[in-house]
Each structure stands twice: as C-alpha cells, then as structure tokens.
Amino acid sequence: MERLLFAAELIEEDGTYTLVVQDVRRDTIQTTPVPKSMVDKLPTFLSALSAKLNPVPPRRRW
C-alpha cells in the first residue's frame, strides 16, 4: 500500500523561486527561498541521487 509522506513544489514568481514542502503525516508546510543557481542544478542533483539510490549492477565478464 502506497502512502504519501511528503509533497514538494518548486514555485517561480517574478524570477524568485520558492521550495514548498508539505509533511503530510504531520500536516505541516515549510517554505524556503531557493537561488536560481540551485534551481538550475536540480536536474543534475536528482540524477546523482537516483544513481546513488538505484545503482546499476556491474556487468559480469564472461
């Protein structure tokens, strides 16, 4: 059974970025401003995180 624990949104308004994270279990919301330089790096960060959490098994040599 899947259960949503956190929900996150990255909002842009007039060139300003805000990260909004909702803790669904505790029914709380936290927001923080995010610099554009970090927003630009987000795809790279997510790829690195995904690779670290789901590493590709090494190929076997025959």
Helices and strands as residue ranges (DSSP letters): E 6-13, E 16-23, E 28-34, H 36-53
